[in-house]
Amino acid sequence: MPSRPMRAIVSVTNDLATDNRVHRTCTVLRELGYEVLMVGRKLPNSPPLERPYATKRMRLLFRTGAVFYAEYNVRLFLLLLFSW
């Protein structure tokens, strides 16, 4: 049976389009042979996003505070549980 590529999921609570530090991390992981998924949020004014790896941008109901983090963590948990 052929081996599956190693997978890495990188999660950030900010807009994926503006986080160059995490983009570089994902690029290095991809160069090392990982299948990468970067997960973050999408704001109403987020620019289009083109990356050489998979991305998932979540539109959230809340933007700040404890309720934002609760919503983000629940949605991330469900994403990890049921996909990829």
N, C-alpha and C positions, 0 to 999 in steps of 0.2 A: 504494500500500500504506500503511495507517495506521501511524503510528509507535507503537512500544511505549513505555510509560512507563519512565522511568529507574528502576533498581532499586538498593537499598542493603541490604546485609546487615551487621548490627551484631552482633558476637560478644563475649560476656563470659564469664568463667570462674566467675562467682558465680551465685546464685539470681536469676532474673529478677524475682521478686516483690518483692525488697528493693532493687533498684537504680534509684532515682528519677532520678538524674543521666542515666543512659542512656535511661530512659523519656522524659525531656524531649527528648533528642537525636533519638530516633526520632519523637516527635510533631512536632518542627520539620521533619524530613525529609519526613514525610507531608504536612504543610501546604505544603511546597515542591513537591509533586507526585510525590514518589518513592513507589514501591511498596516497603515496608519489611518485612524479616524480621529479627527479633531472636532470636539463638541464645544459649542459656545452659544451665545445668545445673538439674536438679531434685533436691532433697534429700528425704529421707523425710518431713520435716515441712514441706515447702513448701506455702503456702496456694494456693488456686485463683487463677488468673491470667486477668484480662480486660483486653485491650488493644485499641486501635482499629487495630491492624496485626497482621500475622502473627507468631507466635512458635513457636519450636521449643525444647522443654525436653528435654535429654538426661539420662537416668539413667546415671550412670557407676559403674564398679566400684570405682574408687579415689577418695579424697577429698582427699588431699594429696600433696605431693612430686613428684618427677620423673616417676614412673609416671602420676600423675594428669594432668600436662600432656601427656605423650606420648599417653595415651589420648584426651584432649580434642582434641588437634591432629589425630590420625588420624581420629577421628569427624567433626570439622569438615571436614577435607579431603574425606572421602567424601560428606558432605552437599553440599558445594559442587560436587563433581564430578558427582554423579548426580541432583541435584534443583534445583529452583527456579532 
